[in-house]
Amino acid sequence: MIEGKEFLGFKPCPDKKNCVISHKYPGTEKFYEEPIKMIEDKEMAQAKLLGIITKTGGTVVEKSPNYIRAEFKSSVFKFVDDVEFFIADKENLIHFRSASRSGYYDFGVNKKRIGDITFKYHQNDYK
């Protein structure tokens, strides 16, 4: 997992406008997005996430039964964004953190990415 572990291994978002997370750390609520509601068992949830990551141009760099870490590169400048998912099967939720490695502002890219992944997940658009 990425260094600086906190909630489910996710470190808080820095005070930059280039991160979203499904956990409200004190003082960082502006980065919060609702976790993804899981609608099947964790094996299928993971399979769907892996398919969506690949389909949307990401590269899976770490994976375990409840955790996925992927990297997405921007098309022009090749900036890298790190995206993490934790499948909390007992809660029927998928928690996430999506953040740019560099820069201050991402023009909403990480928020849009999580929105797109959530939409594709619920539409079964993963193949």
C-alpha positions in Angstrom: 0.0 0.0 0.0 1.0 3.6 -0.4 3.1 5.0 2.5 1.5 7.0 5.3 -1.2 4.4 6.1 -4.3 5.6 8.0 -7.9 4.6 7.3 -7.9 1.2 5.6 -4.4 1.9 4.6 -5.3 5.1 2.8 -3.5 8.2 3.9 -5.5 11.5 4.1 -5.7 13.7 1.0 -3.1 16.5 1.1 -4.4 20.1 1.2 -4.4 20.2 -2.6 -7.3 20.1 -5.0 -6.1 16.8 -6.6 -7.5 14.1 -4.5 -10.8 12.4 -3.5 -11.4 9.8 -0.8 -14.3 7.9 0.7 -13.4 8.7 4.3 -13.9 12.0 6.1 -10.7 12.9 7.9 -11.1 15.9 10.3 -10.7 19.1 8.3 -10.6 17.4 4.9 -14.3 16.8 4.3 -14.0 18.8 1.0 -12.2 15.7 -0.5 -14.9 13.3 0.5 -17.0 11.2 -1.9 -19.5 8.5 -1.0 -18.0 4.9 -1.1 -19.2 2.7 -3.9 -22.1 0.5 -2.8 -21.2 -3.1 -3.4 -24.0 -5.1 -5.1 -22.4 -8.6 -5.1 -19.8 -10.7 -3.4 -16.2 -9.4 -3.1 -14.8 -11.7 -5.8 -17.2 -10.3 -8.4 -16.7 -6.8 -7.1 -12.9 -7.2 -7.5 -13.3 -8.7 -11.0 -15.5 -5.8 -12.0 -13.0 -3.2 -10.6 -10.1 -4.9 -12.3 -12.0 -4.9 -15.6 -13.0 -1.3 -15.3 -9.4 -0.2 -14.4 -8.1 -1.9 -17.5 -10.9 -0.7 -19.7 -10.3 2.9 -18.7 -6.5 2.9 -19.2 -5.2 2.1 -15.8 -2.5 -0.4 -14.8 -3.0 -2.6 -11.7 0.2 -2.5 -9.7 -0.9 -4.3 -6.5 -3.8 -6.6 -5.7 -4.9 -8.8 -2.8 -8.4 -10.3 -2.0 -9.7 -7.0 -0.6 -7.4 -4.4 -2.0 -6.4 -3.0 -5.4 -3.9 -0.3 -6.3 -3.7 1.1 -9.8 -1.9 3.8 -11.7 -3.4 6.1 -14.4 -1.2 8.3 -16.6 -2.4 11.5 -18.1 -2.4 11.4 -21.9 -0.4 14.6 -22.5 2.2 15.1 -19.8 2.2 11.5 -18.4 1.5 12.6 -14.8 0.7 9.6 -12.6 -2.4 9.3 -10.4 -2.6 6.6 -7.8 -6.0 5.0 -7.2 -6.7 2.6 -4.4 -9.7 0.5 -3.6 -10.6 -1.5 -0.4 -13.4 -3.9 -0.7 -15.2 -3.9 2.7 -17.4 -6.8 2.1 -18.9 -6.9 5.6 -20.1 -3.3 5.0 -21.1 -3.9 1.4 -18.9 -0.9 0.4 -15.9 -0.2 -1.7 -13.7 2.5 -0.3 -11.3 4.4 -2.5 -8.7 7.1 -2.7 -7.7 8.7 -6.0 -4.9 11.3 -6.0 -2.4 12.9 -8.3 1.2 12.4 -7.4 2.2 15.9 -8.4 0.7 19.3 -8.9 -1.8 21.3 -6.9 -5.0 21.2 -9.0 -6.2 18.3 -11.2 -9.1 20.1 -12.9 -11.4 17.5 -11.3 -9.8 14.5 -13.0 -9.7 12.3 -9.9 -13.3 13.1 -8.9 -14.5 12.4 -12.5 -12.5 9.2 -12.6 -14.2 7.9 -9.4 -17.6 8.9 -10.8 -16.9 7.1 -14.0 -15.7 4.0 -12.2 -18.8 4.0 -10.0 -21.1 4.4 -12.9 -19.4 1.6 -14.9 -19.5 -0.6 -11.8 -23.2 -0.2 -11.3 -23.9 -0.6 -15.1 -21.8 -3.8 -15.2 -19.6 -2.2 -17.8 -16.4 -3.9 -17.0 -15.6 -6.2 -20.0 
